[in-house]
Each structure stands twice: as C-alpha cells, then as structure tokens.
Amino acid sequence: MEFIKQQPSSKAPADWFTGDVWWDVIVAGQEPSRMRANLVRFSPGARTNWHFHAVGQTLHVVSGIALIGTRDGTVFEAHPGETVACPPNEEHWHGAAPDRLMEHIAMWEGTGDETPETTWAEPVTDQQYNGPRTRDQ
C-alpha cells in the first residue's frame, strides 16, 4: 500500500486551453499501471482545444455543467454525477458552460509505448463552443 504524494495545483497550459483552467493530478500511474486521472477546474466559458486520446478518455462531472463537443458539431451537456466516455482517437473538446464554473475528473490511460497519450489540435472557436446543445444519451 502506498499513499501517493500530492502535487501542487497547476494552471493548465494556454496552448491547450481557452480561458482559465486549473488541475490537480490525482494519479499518473507508473509501470505497469497506465492509469491517469486529473481533477480539472474550468472557469465559465473555459474549454480545451480539440484533442484526442490514443486509448480514449472518460470524464466524470463533479460540479457545474460540462459541455463536450465532437467534430460533427454536436455539443453534449453533462451534469454532476454523469460520466461520459470518449472513444479512442475521437477528436473532441470539453469545458464549462458560459455561466458557471465546472469541475470534472478526467481519466485516461497511457499507451505503454512511444505513442502520445493525447494529441492536441487547434482551439475551439466561439461558433463551435456555442453550437446547439443536446442532452441525448
């Protein structure tokens, strides 16, 4: 058994996010574990750039309203207690609704080889961010 030493909260890199975003690393697994998990806090309107994860990503909304967008223009709205699975290699973005803070736990796995865990792309435009929302599940 081992308690994992907590790292300080850190501001997310501006070249991957729009707006103010902070995260706390929960776990960055060491071999043989490939588990990764961060508690991520988004200010109102803040969001990730477009990106995808080689092995997929799971988002669990802790507070606020999360918006999760896909390349086909769909913007899903997720509420506290809801969990959204993003399949491997599917480009997406996620962030806070424009009028409230949002926290989620982001979970993904390392690849176990030299393949990048996450591939980052361009920022999400205001038009993409403000696309029609759906609660379809």
Secondary structure, DSSP 8 states (H G I E B T S, - for coil): ---------EE--TTTEES-EEEEEEEE--TT--EEEEEEEE-TT-EE-SEEETT-EEEEEEES-EEEEETTS-EEEE-TT-EEEE-TT--EEEEE-TTS-EEEEEEEE--SSSS-SEEE-----HHHHTS-EE---
